[in-house]
């Protein structure tokens, strides 16, 4: 018979505890994110948490039902020693199999489950994702499919103190509005292949009006409202913390661009997040 040392026993208990904590955490994360908005089940983070959460639920239900079932049957068979002994041995084998073997097998089987099957179970629709790193659909834009990026390490100075309200990343002392504005300007001109921001916005509005509104290359017309959709999913109306998705500096830089270079009046600019 194999003799277990103290270290092996402790490691085994720690391993079980970690497994339970990870399973419970995955379940809580999945429920908190998906119940308010079911479409989030297709997010990559939910794709990762769903198999683990499902395995944890299956294990928890099986373990709980087995425990109370054995307790009930034990009372019924207490007067029949041979039957109780036989049942105890069988129950021990089942419990060991369930507790030590099934959880890992369930996780492995869920991990091997095709992504489209998981989406169908979680959300109720049959959407099949395409291959990784292969563009889908038709490229749109002035230069179809073009994506531009600008990086400036001097734009931010935040040291990552998430818990300090006085050191929030979105404060002006941590995010430089001037540097952000410069990056936005560079991106606009890269996107449109123009030499200044005014020409960039003219090109953007002309393309949009012609292709989305059928207005044959007409630019912005005074009186039209421009809506800017930002992401505020992690923010609350009574909360002041680092849980902010949209950079205030980038939003302000965009508004300034529209006012000073695109000719859009401030009262015709709408910033919103529809949840």
NORCOR-V855585 format. One record per residue. N is the residue number from 1. RES is the residue in one letter. SS is DSSP state (H for helix, E for strand, C for the rest). PHI is phi in radians with two decimals (NA if undefined). PSI is psi as a letter, one per 20 degrees, with the letter a starting at -180 (* if undefined). Layout:
BEGIN
n: <N/N>
res: <RES/RES>
ss: <SS/SS>
phi: <PHI/PHI>
psi: <PSI/PSI>
END
This chain:
BEGIN
n: <1/2/3/4/5/6/7/8/9/10/11/12/13/14/15/16/17/18/19/20/21/22/23/24/25/26/27/28/29/30/31/32/33/34/35/36/37/38/39/40/41/42/43/44/45/46/47/48/49/50/51/52/53/54/55/56/57/58/59/60/61/62/63/64/65/66/67/68/69/70/71/72/73/74/75/76/77/78/79/80/81/82/83/84/85/86/87/88/89/90/91/92/93/94/95/96/97/98/99/100/101/102/103/104/105/106/107/108/109/110/111/112/113/114/115/116/117/118/119/120/121/122/123/124/125/126/127/128/129/130/131/132/133/134/135/136/137/138/139/140/141/142/143/144/145/146/147/148/149/150/151/152/153/154/155/156/157/158/159/160/161/162/163/164/165/166/167/168/169/170/171/172/173/174/175/176/177/178/179/180/181/182/183/184/185/186/187/188/189/190/191/192/193/194/195/196/197/198/199/200/201/202/203/204/205/206/207/208/209/210/211/212/213/214/215/216/217/218/219/220/221/222/223/224/225/226/227/228/229/230/231/232/233/234/235/236/237/238/239/240/241/242/243/244/245/246/247/248/249/250/251/252/253/254/255/256/257/258/259/260/261/262/263/264/265/266/267/268/269/270/271/272/273/274/275>
res: <X/X/X/X/X/X/X/X/X/X/X/X/X/X/X/X/X/X/X/X/X/X/X/X/X/X/X/X/X/X/X/X/X/X/X/X/X/X/X/X/X/X/X/X/X/X/X/X/X/X/X/X/X/X/X/X/X/X/X/X/X/X/X/X/X/X/X/X/X/X/X/X/X/X/X/X/X/X/X/X/X/X/X/X/X/X/X/X/X/X/X/X/X/X/X/X/X/X/X/X/X/X/X/X/X/X/X/X/X/X/X/X/X/X/X/X/X/X/X/X/X/X/X/X/X/X/X/X/X/X/X/X/X/X/X/X/X/X/X/X/X/X/X/X/X/X/X/X/X/X/X/X/X/X/X/X/X/X/X/X/X/X/X/X/X/X/X/X/X/X/X/X/X/X/X/X/X/X/X/X/X/X/X/X/X/X/X/X/X/X/X/X/X/X/X/X/X/X/X/X/X/X/X/X/X/X/X/X/X/X/X/X/X/X/X/X/X/X/X/X/X/X/X/X/X/X/X/X/X/X/X/X/X/X/X/X/X/X/X/X/X/X/X/X/X/X/X/X/X/X/X/X/X/X/X/X/X/X/X/X/X/X/X/X/X/X/X/X/X/X/X/X/X/X/X>
ss: <C/C/C/C/C/H/H/H/H/H/H/H/H/H/H/H/H/H/H/H/H/H/H/H/H/H/H/H/H/H/H/H/H/H/C/C/C/H/H/H/H/H/C/H/H/H/H/H/H/H/H/H/H/H/H/H/H/H/H/H/H/H/H/H/H/H/H/H/H/H/H/H/H/H/H/H/C/C/C/C/H/H/H/H/H/H/H/H/H/H/H/H/H/H/H/H/H/H/H/H/H/H/H/H/H/H/H/H/H/H/H/C/C/C/H/H/H/H/H/H/H/H/H/C/C/C/C/C/C/C/C/C/C/C/C/C/C/C/C/C/C/C/C/C/C/C/C/C/C/C/C/C/H/H/H/E/C/C/C/C/C/C/C/C/H/H/H/C/C/C/C/C/C/C/E/C/H/H/H/H/H/H/H/H/H/H/H/H/H/H/H/H/C/C/C/C/H/H/H/H/H/H/H/H/H/H/H/H/H/H/H/H/C/C/C/C/C/C/C/C/C/C/C/C/C/E/E/E/E/C/C/C/C/C/C/C/C/C/C/C/C/C/C/C/C/C/C/H/H/H/H/H/H/H/H/H/H/H/H/H/C/C/C/C/C/H/H/H/E/E/E/E/C/C/C>
phi: <NA/-1.28/-1.70/-1.54/-1.48/-1.05/-1.09/-1.12/-1.13/-1.10/-1.07/-1.12/-1.16/-1.11/-1.07/-1.11/-1.09/-1.08/-1.05/-1.16/-1.10/-1.12/-1.10/-1.13/-1.12/-1.11/-1.14/-1.10/-1.09/-1.10/-1.19/-1.10/-1.47/-1.56/-1.05/-1.17/-2.56/-0.97/-1.12/-1.19/-1.07/-1.54/-1.18/-0.97/-1.15/-1.34/-1.08/-1.35/-1.42/-1.06/-1.07/-1.16/-1.10/-1.12/-1.09/-1.12/-1.10/-1.07/-1.11/-1.10/-1.09/-1.13/-1.14/-1.12/-1.12/-1.13/-1.08/-1.25/-1.14/-1.14/-1.12/-1.18/-1.18/-1.06/-1.19/-1.18/-1.79/-1.11/-1.56/-2.07/-1.09/-1.14/-1.23/-1.13/-1.12/-1.06/-1.15/-1.11/-1.10/-1.11/-1.14/-1.09/-1.09/-1.10/-1.12/-1.11/-1.08/-1.17/-1.38/-1.75/-1.84/-1.07/-0.94/-1.17/-1.15/-1.14/-1.07/-1.11/-1.18/-1.21/-1.11/-1.52/-1.23/-0.98/-1.02/-1.17/-1.20/-1.10/-1.04/-1.11/-1.16/-1.39/-1.94/1.69/-2.29/-1.83/-1.79/-1.91/-1.21/-1.44/-1.10/-1.19/1.03/-2.17/-0.99/-2.11/1.39/-1.99/-1.09/-2.08/2.01/-0.97/-2.07/-0.82/1.41/-1.22/-2.20/-2.08/-2.58/-2.31/-2.22/-2.48/-1.03/-1.40/-1.26/-2.26/-2.27/-1.20/-1.72/1.53/-1.50/-1.08/-1.50/-1.67/-1.13/-1.40/-2.19/-1.35/-1.14/-1.56/-1.24/-1.09/-1.27/-1.85/-2.21/-1.43/-1.07/-1.18/-1.17/-1.10/-1.10/-1.11/-1.14/-1.08/-1.07/-1.07/-1.14/-1.05/-1.28/-1.16/-1.12/-1.88/0.95/-2.15/-1.77/-2.61/-1.20/-1.07/-1.14/-1.09/-1.15/-1.01/-1.18/-1.11/-1.16/-1.11/-1.11/-1.09/-1.10/-1.29/-1.59/-1.89/-2.10/1.14/-1.87/0.79/1.03/-1.63/-1.41/-1.19/-1.96/-0.97/1.85/-1.34/-1.67/-1.86/-1.80/-1.99/-1.55/-1.96/-1.79/-2.15/-1.04/-1.63/-1.89/-2.06/-1.24/-2.00/-1.89/-2.20/-2.66/-1.44/-1.46/-2.21/-1.57/-1.54/-1.25/-1.02/-1.16/-1.21/-1.10/-1.12/-1.09/-1.17/-1.10/-1.09/-1.07/-1.11/-1.27/-1.51/-2.03/-1.76/1.31/-1.68/-1.08/-1.01/-1.29/-1.91/-1.95/-2.03/-1.95/-2.64/-2.49/-1.53/-1.74>
psi: <p/p/p/p/r/g/g/g/g/g/h/g/g/g/g/g/g/g/g/g/g/g/g/g/g/g/g/g/g/g/g/h/h/h/g/h/n/h/i/i/i/i/q/h/h/h/h/h/h/g/g/g/g/g/h/g/g/g/g/g/g/g/g/g/h/g/g/h/g/h/g/g/h/h/h/h/j/h/i/n/g/h/h/h/g/g/h/g/g/g/h/g/g/g/g/g/g/g/h/h/g/g/g/h/h/g/g/g/h/h/h/i/p/q/h/h/g/g/g/g/g/h/h/j/q/m/p/o/q/r/q/q/k/o/q/q/a/p/p/r/r/g/n/p/j/p/p/q/q/p/p/o/h/i/h/q/j/q/j/k/n/h/i/o/h/i/l/q/h/j/q/h/i/h/o/o/h/g/h/g/h/g/h/g/g/g/g/g/h/g/h/i/l/r/i/r/h/g/h/g/h/g/g/g/h/g/g/g/h/g/h/h/i/k/k/m/l/p/a/p/p/p/i/q/p/p/p/o/o/r/o/k/h/j/q/q/i/j/p/n/a/j/m/p/g/p/p/h/h/h/g/g/h/g/g/h/g/g/g/h/h/i/k/p/q/h/j/j/p/p/p/r/o/o/*>
END
